[in-house]
């Protein structure tokens, strides 16, 4: 996944947008990837405060093990 962050004008809870491309296949596959990324974000113990985030899913986001997806998200957010 690609993570893009910007300071939030509201400075409170982070806002999240998840983006998939048509390269994923049909709508079912795109929605599955988006749901998995949102669930991984919801499971974060300490979400980044004061940031707006855009997650661009890669094709592997629909099939990779969920624990690995969560670890990748935590690592990406740790680099912010």
C-alpha positions as CSV (number, residue, x, y, z in Angstrom):
1,X,0.0,0.0,0.0
2,X,0.9,3.6,-0.4
3,X,0.3,6.0,2.5
4,X,-0.1,9.7,1.9
5,X,-0.6,11.9,5.0
6,X,-1.4,15.6,5.5
7,X,-2.0,17.6,8.6
8,X,-5.7,17.7,9.5
9,X,-7.3,21.1,9.6
10,X,-9.4,19.9,12.5
11,X,-6.5,18.4,14.4
12,X,-8.6,15.6,16.0
13,X,-9.3,12.1,15.0
14,X,-7.6,11.0,11.8
15,X,-9.7,10.9,8.6
16,X,-9.1,8.0,6.3
17,X,-9.7,7.5,2.5
18,X,-8.9,4.2,0.8
19,X,-8.3,4.2,-2.9
20,X,-8.3,1.2,-5.3
21,X,-7.9,1.2,-9.1
22,X,-9.7,-0.7,-11.7
23,X,-6.6,-2.9,-12.1
24,X,-8.0,-4.9,-9.1
25,X,-10.7,-6.5,-11.2
26,X,-14.4,-6.2,-10.5
27,X,-16.1,-4.2,-7.8
28,X,-16.2,-7.1,-5.4
29,X,-12.4,-7.4,-5.4
30,X,-11.9,-3.6,-5.0
31,X,-14.4,-3.5,-2.2
32,X,-12.8,-6.4,-0.4
33,X,-9.4,-4.7,-0.5
34,X,-10.9,-1.4,0.8
35,X,-12.8,-3.3,3.6
36,X,-9.6,-5.1,4.7
37,X,-7.6,-1.8,4.8
38,X,-10.3,-0.1,6.8
39,X,-10.4,-3.0,9.3
40,X,-6.6,-2.9,9.7
41,X,-6.8,0.8,10.4
42,X,-9.6,0.4,12.8
43,X,-7.6,-2.2,14.7
44,X,-4.7,0.2,15.4
45,X,-4.1,0.8,19.1
46,X,-2.8,4.3,18.6
47,X,-4.0,5.9,15.3
48,X,-2.1,9.0,14.2
49,X,-3.7,12.1,15.7
50,X,-4.0,15.2,13.6
51,X,-3.5,13.6,10.2
52,X,-5.6,12.9,7.2
53,X,-4.6,9.7,5.5
54,X,-5.0,8.3,2.0
55,X,-4.2,4.6,1.6
56,X,-3.8,3.4,-2.0
57,X,-4.2,-0.3,-2.0
58,X,-2.0,-2.7,-4.0
59,X,-3.4,-5.8,-5.6
60,X,-1.9,-8.0,-2.9
61,X,-4.1,-6.2,-0.3
62,X,-7.1,-8.5,-1.2
63,X,-5.3,-11.8,-0.6
64,X,-2.3,-11.2,1.8
65,X,-2.8,-12.6,5.4
66,X,-4.6,-10.0,7.5
67,X,-2.0,-10.0,10.2
68,X,0.7,-9.1,7.6
69,X,-1.5,-6.4,6.2
70,X,-1.9,-4.9,9.7
71,X,1.9,-5.1,10.3
72,X,2.6,-3.4,7.0
73,X,0.1,-0.6,7.9
74,X,1.7,-0.1,11.3
75,X,5.2,0.0,9.7
76,X,4.1,2.5,7.1
77,X,2.4,4.8,9.7
78,X,5.5,4.5,11.9
79,X,7.6,6.1,9.2
80,X,5.4,9.2,9.1
